[in-house]
């Protein structure tokens, strides 16, 4: 009987609610307005049926819409609502009403219920629970995510890790300060631009040991929420001086207070290096405003600079709270930022910096910030407006000087510390110290005419052991020599826009868009369609590809395939042409090798399917448009973000079906290896082979990624066109076999290898990967293969540079291991 009554009430509730609302409107001004709060949600009896699941009719409009958005996952969301304890029900309803579709369609009831149980329990146990408004708890303690990061089940682990740290904290601010001081050291996570991606989840950051300011911010927010401290994600798309973007944390303690994640200011909040730049934010200029994330839906979205297509992360504009916070400047002064870069790597270094006035008097001295600091955190000095100064920077024997004038257009002063002859060096760049004997020998060798030099590998000094500093200096010397030789020998082919290798030629067109980033330009290689057609047809396809896409910034290159065969982008010569093209553009157009992207349409898309996995270590991301993979395998895409776009009606060669099949393959690979196989598949339902340029959204999607030069895990699968090298692994020619596979995992000083059809494998390392002053252990199939120290040599540096002409793909040691 009870069950029947509940069903009846559930069925009549919508009509009853409508009648009550009509009555209230007709009797405006009467006490009936007190019924309105009751009408926001149905009676509890309406929310339960005989199977304990909530009914759609009994939920308010937003929850009803959320359940509809959940699709096949609707039973899980209904179960979370039904099983939520009565004293947590308002929180669960809040989450469901505000969850983005991606979560409604994926999160389980178990995940949501555990998150809610822990959030309520820890918040109620906190001494500040009565000081935090209910809406702040719901929006800034209870949510399981801050932005678009991967949805980890982090809360239970973080409660266990961090609750003991704040047991004596009496306020949210005190607890947040303690967490900011301690958790990053405990987790061994530090700031680095070499992090796998910007929008890392907390577990991804812990696994990588590296994170951007955004990843660090998410990590600190989740640590705060785990112990009941309200916290939210805050940032700006672009500082007013256009020096970059930044993210940080706000904590609630009788109002909102800010702090930089992994940048604690002792026990205090509201102190940070970015105050000066934040104080100049513009609330009415979306690009230069400051936003705080909100789980509760708002009229505006948080502008995620790594993926501007995302609109489901909501925000509030908090610019006014930051404007005017900077210390006032004396009349007639301006703030100027300084940084020092090591050429050719463009890494920031902690250089000794002096600023001298026009009378050569030192007006300021200190040190520039290196890579331990946020990428936008530069040394700031107040200098007299309109005056001329000379900046002098020195670091490990390198010296650079630059004269500049202070004014409204004076941005960041960059001093490039380079070796002699570096064309990118700062004016007045000095000469490094002579250094060790082996470096003197290298300099003597490089001073010879290129054509008269004996083989470098045969020189005695090339095999001598180097220190870390010597290896870095040698790598710079070798790169500068390589770049000079490329300029000398390849100027004509760049002017003619035509590469020739053997009997084949590859013409290419390129255009430059936007202003170069401080660390170099992006490069987009875009492959035309056609194939298996007369030359005239493929020429027309090339002309179309030249203007098909327009990146916001970068070098856009449309090469013309060397042949007219159906597999015009599949053949083995393509790899050599692209290696040479990339090498040239690094030197001639200041391309950053960490920002090289591949895309192609139709037959060009066929090429992307083939070239992306087999040349994955050259690309930062790849996007396939309207192509077919033929026999290609996605295994090599483990560290390469890969986009697939095909028209839903593009049925020729089953392109649409195969695209979906590849998406499913990548889904499974991602599921079994959550830190790899980043991908995005979009089937344009109403489009045929031509997608009316809607596929152009893949260009900004790719641009948000940087290449993983030295990933911790590599999956190397040799297709029919084999490669001698893949990331930090290599094989001799006799070991290059189609169908062979190597999986190598690096953790600390240990490397584990599993191989199929590979007997000998070369492992390359450098100081960014392991501590080469300590022993390295390599295992194969669980058995010891090598254990000991490895010597850095010029020979290895030179050989690995010569292979690709890639300054970021250079290794100082190599060891060959024999596998079963």
N, C-alpha and C positions, 0 to 999 in steps of 0.2 A: 504493500500500500504506500509506504514511504517513497519507494522508487517511482511509482506511478505519479504521485503528487509532484515530485521534483521535475519529472519530465513535463508535466502539465504547466508548471510555473515557467519552466524554461521556454516552452512554446509560446506562452502568452506575453512574456516579458516585453518584447519589442513593441507590441501594440499598446500594452499598458503604459510603457514609457512615453510613447507618442501622445496618448490621451492626457497624461499628467502634464507634459510640457505645454500642450495646447491650453489646458486649464490655467496654468501659471501665467501664460502670456495674456490670457483674457482677464486675469485678475491682478494685473500689475499693481504693485504697491502694497499688496496684502502680505501676510506672513508666510504665504506659500513659497516665497523665494527660498525659505530654509530647506525646502526639499531638493533644491538643485544639487547640493553635494551628494545626495543619495543616488541621484540619477546618473552620476558619472560612472558608476559601476553597479552591476546587478547584485541582488542579494546573494549571500554565500550559497544558499540552497540552489540557486540557479546555476552556480559554477560547478556543481557536482551531479553526475548521473550515476547510474548503477555500475558503470565501469570506471568511475573516478576521473574521467576525462572531462575537461571543460567543453561547453557547447559554444559554437560560434555565435548563436543568437544572444547569449548572455554576456558577451564581451562588448566593450565600447568600440567605437568606430575604428580607432587606431589599432587596437589589438585585432579586430576582425581583418583589417587590411594587412596587418603583419602575418596573420595566419594564411591568408591568401597568397602572400608573397613567398611563404615558406615552401610551397610546392610539395614535392614528395616528402620533404622533411617535416611537414606539418604535424604528424603524430608526435614527434619528439618535442616540439614546442608546446603542444597541448599537454603533453605529459609533464613538462616542467611547470606549467601553470597549475596543473591539478595537484601535483605532489609537493608544491611549495608550502611549507608550514604557514599557518595563519599569520604569525608575527613577521613573516618575510614576504607575504603575498604582495604587498604594495611594491616591494623592490623587484620582484619577478615581473610584475605587470609593467613596471617602468622599463625594465630591460627589453622585454618583448616589444613594447610599443615603440621603442627607439632603435632597435637593432637594424643594421643595414641588411639588405636582401642577401648578401654573401653569407652572413651569419645565420640568418633565418633558414637558409637552405642547407646549412652544413653542421651547425653545432648540435650536440646531443643534449638530451635532458640531464644525463649524468653530469656533463660538463657544467651546465648552467646551475644545477642544484648544488654541486660541490662549491662552485664559486660563491654562490649566495650564502650557504651555510658558514663558510669560513669568513666572508666579509662581515656578516652580522656578528658572528662570535667575537672576532678580534676587535671590532669597533665597540661593541658593548663592554668589552673588558678594558678599554682604554680609559685613562683618567680624564681625558678631555671630551668624552662622549656627549656630555650635557652642554658643551659649548659649541657644538657643530650643528648648524641647522639641518633639518631633515633633507632639504633639497640638495644641500652640499654633499651629504652622505650618498644620496642616490646617484648623483652625477659624477662624483669625484672619488669615491671609495669603492662602491659596489661594482662598477664596470670592469670587465675582464680585458679591455683593450683601450688604447689611447688614440691611435690613428689607424693606419691600414696594415699594421704589422701582422705577421702570422699569429694565429690564435693558439698560444701555448697554454697548457694547464700549469701555470706558474705559481698559483697562490699557495697551495699546500706546502710546496718546497720552500717558498720564500718565508712563510710564517715560521717554519722550523729553523731556517737559517738566521733570520733577522730579528725575530722577537726578543731573543736574549740580549741583543745589542742595545735595545731601547727600554729595558725593564725599569730603569731609573728615570726615564724622561717624563717630565710632568706636563709638557705641552707638545702640540704637533710640531712647532718650529724646532724645539730641542731635539725631538726624535728625528726629524728630517736632516738636521745638521749632522747628527751622529751617523746616520746612514750614509750621507754623502761623503763623510770622512773615511768610512771603513769598508763599505761593500765592494768597491772597485778593486781594492787591494786583496780582499778575501777571495773575490771571484777571478782575479788575475785578468781583468778586462781593462784595456786602456784605449785612449783616443788614437785613431790612425785613419788617414785617408786611404790606406790599403785595405780597409774593411771590405768584406764581400759585397755589401750593398748598404744603402743609406737607411732603409726602413726595416732594420733588423728587429726581430722579436727578442725578448730577453734571453731565451735559451739559445737562439742563434748567436747573440753577442757573447755569451759565456763560452760557447763552443769555439767561436772564432778567436776569442781573446782580444779582438779588436772591434771598435765600433766608431761610427761617426757621432757628431753631437746629437743627432736624432736618436740613434741607437742607445747612446748613454742616457739620454733623457727618458726614453721608454723604460729602461732598466731601473732608474731611480724612482720613477713614478710608481712602478709595480712594487718595488720594495716598500715605498711609503704606504701604498694602499694595503699591502699585506699586513701591516701592523696598525691599520685603522687611521692613518694620516691622510686627509684629503689632498690630492695632488692632481695636476693637470699639465698637459703639453702646451708649450707656448713658443712662438717663433715669428719670424718675419721672412717673406719671400726674398727680399733684397734690401740691404741697408740703403739709406738715402744717398750715401757716397758711392753706391754701386760696387762695394768691395766684397759682396757675397751675401749669403743668407746665414741664419743661425737658429738653433732651437735650444730651449732651456725649460726649467721646471718652475711652476708656481705651487706653493703650499698654503693651505688655509690655516690661519691661526688668528681668529678675530679679524679676519680680512685676508686678502691675498698677498703673499710675499714671494720673491723670486730668488733663485739660486742657479748657478751653472752646474750641470751634472758632471761629476768627477772634477769639479773646480770649486771645492768648498772654501769659504772665507772664514775659517775657524768655526766658532759657534754661532756666527751671525748669518742672517739672511739679508736680502736687499743690498748685497755688495757683489759686484762682478765686473769683469773686464769690459763687458759689452755695454755698460751703462751709457758711456759717451755716445756711442752710435745709436743706441735705442732712444736716447733723448731727442734725436732729430727725426724720429719717425713721423709719418704723415697719415693721420687717421682717414682722410678722404681719398688717399691714393692707394688702391688695393695692393700695388706692388711694394709699397713702402710702409704699409701699416703693420701693426703687431696684433696677432691673433692668439686666443686661447682655445684649445679644443673643448668640445662639449659633446657628451654622449647624448644628452637631450637634443632633439632636433631643433634647429634654429633656422632663420631665413638665409644664413650665409654658410659657406663651406670653408674648411681650412685649406689654404692654397698649398698643396704638397708639391714642392719643387721637383721631386723625383718622379712624380706621375701626375701631371696637371689634368689628366682626364678624370681623376677620381673626384666625385662630388658627394660621397656619402659620409665623409668625416666633417661634422658640423663644428661651428666655431662662434665665438663672440669677439668683437673688436675691442681690445684693451689698450689701444695706443695711448689714450689720455693718461693712463697710470704711469707711463714711462717718460713722457715728454717733459723736458726741463729737469730731469734728475741729475744730469752731469754737473760737476763742479763748474762754477762760472769762470770764464777766461778773463784775464786782464784785458783792458781795452787795447785794441790794435793787435791782438794775437789770434792765431788759428792753430788748430790741431793738425798735425801731419803724422801719417803712419809710415813705418819703415819695416822692410823685411830683407833678408839676405838669402840668396838661392845659390846652391851648388850646381854649376853647369857641367855635364849635360843633363843630370838627373832632375833638375828643378826642385830638389829637396831643400826645404828651409833649414838653416843651420843657426846655431847660437854664436853668431859672430860678435866680436868686440866692435862696438859702434861709437864713433866720435862725430859730433857735429860742430863745425867751425864757421864762424861768421866771416864777413868779407875782410876783416882785419886779421884773420887766421887765429883768432882766439877760440878756445874750446868753450862752447856754450852748454854742451850736454855730452855725457858719456854713459854708456851702459851696454846692454847686450840685446841682440835681436832674439825673437822667439823661434824655436826649432819645431820639429814635427811632434813634440810632446804636447803642443798647444793646439787649440782649435785652428782650423785652416784659415779662419778670418781674424784670428787674434794676433794682431801685429803690434809692435812697439809704437806707442803714441807719445809724441812730444809737442808741447806748445811752443810755437815759434812766431816771431814778429811778422805780421802780414806785410807782403811786398818786399821783404828782405831776401837777399841771396845768401845761401849757405853751401857748404861743401860737406858731404857725408863721406866718411872713411870707414870701411868695414874690413876686418881681418879675421881669418879663420884657418887654423892649421897651415900656416905658411902662405895662404892665398890672400890677396888684397884687392880691393876694388874701391874706386873713388867716383863720386858723382856730384856735379854742381847743379843746384836747382833753386828755383824761386818760389816762395810761399805765395799762394793766391787761391782764389775760389776754385780754380780748375786743377789745383795741385792734388792729385789722388795719392795712392800709395807710392812711396819712393822705393824702388826695387834695385838692389845692388847684386849683380851676378858675379860670383866668385869663380873664375875660370882659369884654365891653364893657358899658357902663351899661344897665340894664334887663333884663339876661339873667337869667331866672328860675332858671337852673341854676347861676348863679355861686356861689362860696363866700361864706359870711357875711363881710361887710366888704369885698367885692371893690371895688377902687379904680377910678378913672377913668383911661383911657388918656391919654397926652399928646395935645395938640391935633393934632400931626402937620402934614401939608402943607396948603396952601391948598385943594387939591381935596377933601381929606377934610373940612375945615371946611365947605365948600359942601355936601357930601353930608350931613353931620350936620344942617345947617340945613334942608335939604330934608326929611329924614326926621322932623324935629321938627314938621313941619306935620301937621294932621289929614289922614288918608288921603284922605278924600273931596274935600278942597279942593286937593290937590296937582296941579300941572300935570304933563304927561307927562315922565317922567324922561329918556327918550331924547332929548327936544328941548332939554334943558338943556346949556349950553355946557360945564360942568364934566364932564358925562358922557362927552364925547369926548376929554378931555385924557389925555395919556399918563401912566401910573402907573409907579412903581418896583415891584419885587417886594413889598417890605414894605407899600407903600400898597395894592397889589392884595389882599394877604392881609387887611389891615385892612378894606378896603372890602367884601370878600366876607363878613366876619364881621358888619359893620354891616347889610348887605342881608339876610343870613339872619335875624338877630335881628328885624329889622323884618317880614320875611315871617312868621316864626313867631308874632310877636305878633298879626299880622293874622289868621292862621289861628285862633288861640285866640279872637279877638274875634268872628269872623264864622261860625265853624263849630261852636261849642260846642253849639248846639241839635241839629244833625244827628248829632253824636257821642252826645249823651245819648239821642236817639230811635233811634239805630242805624239810620239810614235816609238814604241819599244820593239827591238828586234832580238830574238834569241834563236840561234841556228837559222833555219830557213823560214821561220815564221815571224810575222809582224803583228803587233797589237796597237793600232791607233787608239787614242783616248782623248776625250774631251773633259775639261774640268772647269768649275766655276766656284768662286769663294763667296760665302755668305756670312754676314755678321762680323762682329769683332772677335778676335782671338782671345781665348781665356789665357790667364797668366801662365798656365802650364802647357800651352800649345793648342793647336786647332784640332777639331774632330775631323775624321775622314769617313765619307760614305761612298762605298763602291757599289754601283748600281748596274745590274746586268740586264741587257736587252733581251727581248724575245725573238721569235723566228726559229732558226735552226732547220736543217733539212730542206732548205729553200734556196733559190737563186740569190746571188750576191745582192742584187738590187732590193730584194725583199728584206734581207737582213740589214742592209744599209738604212732602209726606211724605219725599221724597228729601232735601230741605234739612234736615229734622229729623234724619234719619239721619246726614248729613254733619257735623252739629254735634258729634257725639260719636264720630266714626269714628277719629280719631287723637288722640294725647296726646303732644306733644313733651316732652322733659325740661325744656326752658326755652324761653320765647318767648310771643308773642301768637298764638293760633290763631284764625283768622277763617274763618267759613263764610258767604259772601255768598249771597243768594237772587237768582237770575238775574232781570233786569228783564223778560224775556219768557218765554213758554212754547213757543217755536218749537223745531224739531228742532236748530237751530244756535244755541241760547240763549247759548252761550259763544263763538261765532265772530264775532258782529257787531261792527261798528266802534265802537259806543258802549261796548263793554266796556273798551277801552283807556282811555278817558277816566274811566270809573268807577274802574278800578283805580289810575290815576295819582292821582286824588283821595283814594282810600282810603289809599294808601301815604303821601301827603303828610300826611294827618290823623294817622295813627298815629305817624309820625316825631315830630310835635309833641306829641300828647296822651299817648302811651304810651312815649316815649323809644325808639322803634324805630331800630335802626341800619340805614341804607339799604343797607349792604353785606351785610346778612344777611336778605334778603327772599326767600322760597321759594314756589314754586307747585306745587300738586298737585291732582288731581281724579280722580274715579271715574266710569266708564261715560261718559255724555255729558260729564261733567266732564273725563274723560280725553281725549275728543275736543277739548275746549277747550284742554287742556294741549298737545296736539300742535300746535294752531294758534297759541296765544299765546306759547309758550316761544320759538320762533324769531323771531317778529315783534316781541316785546317783550323780547328777550334781554338788553338793556342795563338792565333793571329788576331782573332776578333774579340771585340767587347760585347757584341750582340749581333744577331742576325734575324732577318725578317723575310720569309718566303711568301711570294705573291703569285697565286694562280698557277702553280706548277705541279709536277708529279715527281716523286722520289725515285722511281724505278727501283733498283735493288738496294738503295742506301739504307744504312742502319742509324738509329738515333743514339746509340750507346755513347758515342764520342761527345755528345752535347752536355755531358755532366756539369761542366763549369761554364757553359755558354748559354745565356738567355736566348730563347728561340721563339719567334712569333710566326704563326701560320694564319694567312688570310686567303680565303677562297670564296667565290660566289656559290650560293646554295644551288644555283641552277647550272653550274659549270660541270656538266656530266661527261664531257669528252675525256676519254682515258680514265674515267671515274675520279677526276680530280677532287670533287666534293667529298665523295665517300672516303677516299684515301686520306684526305686531310683530317677527317674526323677520326679515322683509324690511328693516324699518327698522334693526334691529340690524346687518344686513349692510351697509346703506348707510353707517351710522356707522362700521363697521369700515373700510370703504374710504376714507372721508373722513379717518379717523384715520391710516391707513397713508400717505396722500399728504400729510398735514399733522400730523406726530407731536406737535406742541405744542398741538394743538387737538382739539376733538370728544371730550372726556372723556365716557364713557358707561358704562352698566351695564344689561344686559338680563337679565331673569330670567323664564323661562317656567315656571310652576308646573304640572308635568306632569299631576297628578291633579286639578286644579281646573277648575271651569267659570268662569262669569262672576263668581261670588262666590269670593274667594280666602281666605275664613275668616280675614281680618285678617293673613294672612302677609305681605301687601304692606306692612304697617306698618314693615318694616325699612328702607324707603326714606326714612323721616323722619330717623333719625340719619345715614343716608348723605348726605342733602342738607345736614344741619346742619354737616358738616365743611368745607363750602366757603364762601368769601366771594366776593362779586361782583368781577369784573375790571372796574373802572370805566373804566380807560384802557388797554385791551389794546394791545399793539404791532402786532397784526394783526387786521383786521376783515373779515369777509365779510358784506356787507349784500345780501340778496336780498329784493325787494319782492314780497309775495304779493298776493292779491286785495284785502286790506285793507292800504293803504299807510301808511307812517309818514313824518313830516317829519324825523325825527332818529333816529340810531342811534349810540350811544356818542359819539365826538367828530366825527361827520360829520352833515351836514344838507343838505337840498335845499329849494328853493322849491316851493310847491304845484304849479306847472306842471311840475316835474321828477319828481313822484311818479307813477311808472308801474309797474303790475303787470308783473312779469317782468324789471324792470331789476336790474342787479347791479353792486356796487362791491366791489373788493378793495383795501384800503389797508394798507400796511405802513410802520411807523415804526421807524427805526433811527438812533439818535443824533439829529442835526439834520436828517435827510433823511426825507421821506415819499414813497413811491412809490404811485401809484394806477393801477389798471386798471378800466375801467368799460364797461358795456354799457347802452345806452339812457339814459345820463345825460350831458347836455351841460355843465351847471354844477354844481359841488359846493362846499359850504361846509366848510372844515376848521377845527375849533376846537382850541385848545391852551391849556395852562396851564403853570405853572412846575414842576409835578411830572412833566411829560412831556418838555419840552425846556428848554434855556437860552434864555429869551426876550430876554436881553441880547445874544445872538449871532444871526447870520443863520440863517434856516430855508430849506431848499430843498425844493420840491415838484415832482415829475415826474408826468406822465400818459402812459401808454403809452410810457414811455422818453424822452419829450421834456420839456425844461424848461418848467414852468408858472409857477413863482414862485421867486424867490431874493432874500431881503432880511430885514430886521428887521421885527418886528410890534409894534405899540404896545398895551400893556394898557390897557383902558378900563373905566370903570364901566358904560358902556352895554352892553358885551358881558357883563359879569358879571351885570347885572340881567336882561338878556334870557334868558340861559341858565338862570338861577335860576327865572324866571317860567315857563318852559316846563314844568318838572317839579316845582318845589318840592323839589328834591333837593340838599342842601348838598354832596354829594360829586360832583355832576354839573354843576359850575359852571366856566366857561372865561373867561379874561380876554382872549383874542384870537380873531379870526375872519378868515379870508381866503377869498374866492371864487375858484376856479380854473375856467377854461374848458377843457373836454376835447373831443377830436375826436368 
